[in-house]
Amino acid sequence: MLSAVYRWIDRNILELGREMRLSYLPPLMVYCAAGVSGLTGIVGTFFIKDYLDLSAAFLAALGFWAGIPWALKMPIGHLVDLLWRYKSGLVYLGASLIAAGLLIMCGLIGQPDAMRAIMPVEAWFVLSVLLSPVGYVMQDAVADAMTVEAVPRIDAVGKPIAVGTIRLMHTTMQMLGRVAIIGGSVLVSLANVVMFQGAESLPEAEKVAIYLRIYEMALIIPLLSVSGVILAGFLKRAEARRLSGLGHSQADIDRLVHDPEEKTRANWWILGGSAAFVALTLAVGLSGIEFGQEIIFVGSFAVIAMMMARLLRELPPEAARTLLGTAVIIFVFRAMPGTGAGAGWWMIDELGFDQSFLSRLDLITSALTLAGLFLFRRFMAEKSIAQIVVFLTLAGTVLTLPIIGMYHGLHEWTARMTGGLIDARFIAIANTALESPLGQVAMVPMLAWIANSAPQHLKATFFAVMASFTNLALSASQLGTKYMNEIFIITREVRDAASGAVKVAADYSELGMLLLSVTALGFGLPLLAIWIVRRLGLRSA
């Protein structure tokens, strides 16, 4: 028994550690910065709930706008391929935007009157929400490209590495990238647990002071990503010296260290289509036209689908069918609507989930998600995307049932039957423990397939276009969430800041139907998409 356990640990965890290389570290640092971005999540939830008069539908709409920059990953990724040697500049620019968004929130929490004197607090908040994703998408596009160049093509004595070994290293690199992101979220969850310890009993002014300190701590995010780029430059220079010592010419060194094997030419379909997308987004967004979000989504989908169709021509027919089938399945799976902010408000108001408990719940989520990457490592490597999505859909549906049950009083019944042991918090923790490992499972096989199968000179472009397509699904999800919150109206109590009078009363009466509707859609549509993909003769990675 012990030997079997050791073999499993060796195969799924220790082996990954043995495959780690120093060259993998720079992109992992940039990915870790993305994971650390969750540091302000709990603060943001309570800041919105307590200080901003924003509806659940408006927040879902804001989530749509915040997701749009990720569709811009397509031109940014192509720009990375074109400016391969100088791509680190985009990380510096992205870090600056992230820092600006964080500093705005520091001002809103620490000096609200001074910020309000310039423009409304809600406007500042929206600006902060929109700045940060632009910064993160720039960094993410560069990090994807860095994962490709982190995998060496020649060994220590200067001989080419076998194709099979390179394929394994790409899979390991992508796996470690997910580990870095989730590892970053584990670190911030630990920080939140420490910062919010006992916060539920503190006066409001002291809670606000904690909020401010957390946003100040978050300024480490841009520093971490910039440090990764600096380390990458140092390692490249060291590798260039090593190759020079092995007798390689300067041209060989440039090819192996600084540039892809084949030069990338500007793809004006991508650049022109992206320019049209940006122009459409700005024109519609600033015009305030009715159904502006829907117009932007349809336009974005058309542009990205056209770009993907042109890139698929770069692949052999079988590989193109595989990538298309994979993209469709992932898109539908990620496009399912959520419950929006209302479910979180209900947990805070009705179940009594405070900052301290939510921080512990986040820690459990992050830690078990990280464990799940190791637990499902072989499952991800050996199963197709279609099989993985079927599993995740069924598991996700089952795991929504306890939340639906709690809305109808399940926690009250279980607490009575167990003397208070199995209460709302116990059920939330148990449900989180089961659900957490599933979060990142679907994406790793697709990323590894792109890293291994996309043309060498278009790696960043393929990463970016496929990421734009699948991230556009998250915009579709936000649109669906907005629609659901317009059908099922949920409000939390909003009080006037000066008088304390209730401006909006809390009303969670329609949350039950919202939960059921979201669950039904999340179960049926992904399975339908898989059936259609198979009927069309497409495959999945």
SULBEL-V756389 format. One record per residue. N is the residue number from 1. RES is the residue in one letter. SS is DSSP state (A for helix, B for strand, O for the rest). Layout:
# SULBEL-V756389
n=<N;N>
res=<RES;RES>
ss=<SS;SS>
This chain:
# SULBEL-V756389
n=<1;2;3;4;5;6;7;8;9;10;11;12;13;14;15;16;17;18;19;20;21;22;23;24;25;26;27;28;29;30;31;32;33;34;35;36;37;38;39;40;41;42;43;44;45;46;47;48;49;50;51;52;53;54;55;56;57;58;59;60;61;62;63;64;65;66;67;68;69;70;71;72;73;74;75;76;77;78;79;80;81;82;83;84;85;86;87;88;89;90;91;92;93;94;95;96;97;98;99;100;101;102;103;104;105;106;107;108;109;110;111;112;113;114;115;116;117;118;119;120;121;122;123;124;125;126;127;128;129;130;131;132;133;134;135;136;137;138;139;140;141;142;143;144;145;146;147;148;149;150;151;152;153;154;155;156;157;158;159;160;161;162;163;164;165;166;167;168;169;170;171;172;173;174;175;176;177;178;179;180;181;182;183;184;185;186;187;188;189;190;191;192;193;194;195;196;197;198;199;200;201;202;203;204;205;206;207;208;209;210;211;212;213;214;215;216;217;218;219;220;221;222;223;224;225;226;227;228;229;230;231;232;233;234;235;236;237;238;239;240;241;242;243;244;245;246;247;248;249;250;251;252;253;254;255;256;257;258;259;260;261;262;263;264;265;266;267;268;269;270;271;272;273;274;275;276;277;278;279;280;281;282;283;284;285;286;287;288;289;290;291;292;293;294;295;296;297;298;299;300;301;302;303;304;305;306;307;308;309;310;311;312;313;314;315;316;317;318;319;320;321;322;323;324;325;326;327;328;329;330;331;332;333;334;335;336;337;338;339;340;341;342;343;344;345;346;347;348;349;350;351;352;353;354;355;356;357;358;359;360;361;362;363;364;365;366;367;368;369;370;371;372;373;374;375;376;377;378;379;380;381;382;383;384;385;386;387;388;389;390;391;392;393;394;395;396;397;398;399;400;401;402;403;404;405;406;407;408;409;410;411;412;413;414;415;416;417;418;419;420;421;422;423;424;425;426;427;428;429;430;431;432;433;434;435;436;437;438;439;440;441;442;443;444;445;446;447;448;449;450;451;452;453;454;455;456;457;458;459;460;461;462;463;464;465;466;467;468;469;470;471;472;473;474;475;476;477;478;479;480;481;482;483;484;485;486;487;488;489;490;491;492;493;494;495;496;497;498;499;500;501;502;503;504;505;506;507;508;509;510;511;512;513;514;515;516;517;518;519;520;521;522;523;524;525;526;527;528;529;530;531;532;533;534;535;536;537;538;539;540;541>
res=<M;L;S;A;V;Y;R;W;I;D;R;N;I;L;E;L;G;R;E;M;R;L;S;Y;L;P;P;L;M;V;Y;C;A;A;G;V;S;G;L;T;G;I;V;G;T;F;F;I;K;D;Y;L;D;L;S;A;A;F;L;A;A;L;G;F;W;A;G;I;P;W;A;L;K;M;P;I;G;H;L;V;D;L;L;W;R;Y;K;S;G;L;V;Y;L;G;A;S;L;I;A;A;G;L;L;I;M;C;G;L;I;G;Q;P;D;A;M;R;A;I;M;P;V;E;A;W;F;V;L;S;V;L;L;S;P;V;G;Y;V;M;Q;D;A;V;A;D;A;M;T;V;E;A;V;P;R;I;D;A;V;G;K;P;I;A;V;G;T;I;R;L;M;H;T;T;M;Q;M;L;G;R;V;A;I;I;G;G;S;V;L;V;S;L;A;N;V;V;M;F;Q;G;A;E;S;L;P;E;A;E;K;V;A;I;Y;L;R;I;Y;E;M;A;L;I;I;P;L;L;S;V;S;G;V;I;L;A;G;F;L;K;R;A;E;A;R;R;L;S;G;L;G;H;S;Q;A;D;I;D;R;L;V;H;D;P;E;E;K;T;R;A;N;W;W;I;L;G;G;S;A;A;F;V;A;L;T;L;A;V;G;L;S;G;I;E;F;G;Q;E;I;I;F;V;G;S;F;A;V;I;A;M;M;M;A;R;L;L;R;E;L;P;P;E;A;A;R;T;L;L;G;T;A;V;I;I;F;V;F;R;A;M;P;G;T;G;A;G;A;G;W;W;M;I;D;E;L;G;F;D;Q;S;F;L;S;R;L;D;L;I;T;S;A;L;T;L;A;G;L;F;L;F;R;R;F;M;A;E;K;S;I;A;Q;I;V;V;F;L;T;L;A;G;T;V;L;T;L;P;I;I;G;M;Y;H;G;L;H;E;W;T;A;R;M;T;G;G;L;I;D;A;R;F;I;A;I;A;N;T;A;L;E;S;P;L;G;Q;V;A;M;V;P;M;L;A;W;I;A;N;S;A;P;Q;H;L;K;A;T;F;F;A;V;M;A;S;F;T;N;L;A;L;S;A;S;Q;L;G;T;K;Y;M;N;E;I;F;I;I;T;R;E;V;R;D;A;A;S;G;A;V;K;V;A;A;D;Y;S;E;L;G;M;L;L;L;S;V;T;A;L;G;F;G;L;P;L;L;A;I;W;I;V;R;R;L;G;L;R;S;A>
ss=<O;A;A;A;A;A;A;A;A;A;A;A;A;A;A;A;A;A;O;O;O;A;A;A;A;A;A;A;A;A;A;A;A;A;A;A;A;A;A;A;A;A;A;A;A;A;A;A;A;A;A;O;O;O;O;A;A;A;A;A;A;A;A;A;A;A;A;A;A;A;A;O;A;A;A;A;A;A;A;A;A;A;O;A;A;A;O;A;A;A;A;A;A;A;A;A;A;A;A;A;A;A;A;A;A;A;A;A;A;A;O;A;A;A;A;A;A;A;O;O;A;A;A;A;A;A;A;A;A;A;A;A;A;A;A;A;A;A;A;A;A;A;A;A;A;A;A;A;A;A;O;O;O;B;O;O;O;O;O;B;O;O;A;A;A;A;A;A;A;A;A;A;A;A;A;A;A;A;A;A;A;A;A;A;A;A;A;A;A;A;A;A;A;A;A;O;O;O;A;A;A;O;O;A;A;A;A;A;A;A;A;A;A;A;A;A;A;O;O;A;A;A;A;A;A;A;A;A;A;A;A;A;A;A;A;A;A;A;A;A;A;A;A;A;A;O;O;O;O;A;A;A;A;A;A;A;A;A;O;O;O;O;O;O;O;O;O;A;A;A;A;A;A;A;A;A;A;A;A;A;A;A;A;A;A;A;A;O;O;O;O;A;A;A;A;A;A;A;A;A;A;A;A;A;A;A;A;A;A;A;A;A;O;O;O;O;A;A;A;A;A;A;A;A;A;A;A;A;A;A;A;A;A;A;O;O;O;O;O;O;A;A;A;A;A;A;A;A;A;O;O;O;O;O;A;A;A;A;A;A;A;A;A;A;A;A;A;A;A;A;A;A;A;A;A;O;A;A;A;A;A;A;O;O;A;A;A;A;A;A;A;A;A;A;A;A;A;A;A;A;A;A;A;A;A;A;A;O;O;A;A;A;A;A;A;A;A;O;O;O;O;O;O;A;A;A;A;A;A;A;A;A;A;A;A;A;A;A;O;O;A;A;A;A;A;A;A;A;A;A;A;A;A;O;O;A;A;A;A;A;A;A;A;A;A;A;A;A;A;A;A;A;A;A;A;A;A;A;A;A;A;A;A;A;A;A;A;O;O;O;B;O;O;B;B;O;O;O;O;O;O;B;B;B;O;O;B;O;O;O;A;A;A;A;A;A;A;A;A;A;A;A;A;A;A;A;A;A;A;A;A;A;A;A;A;O;O;O;O;O;O>
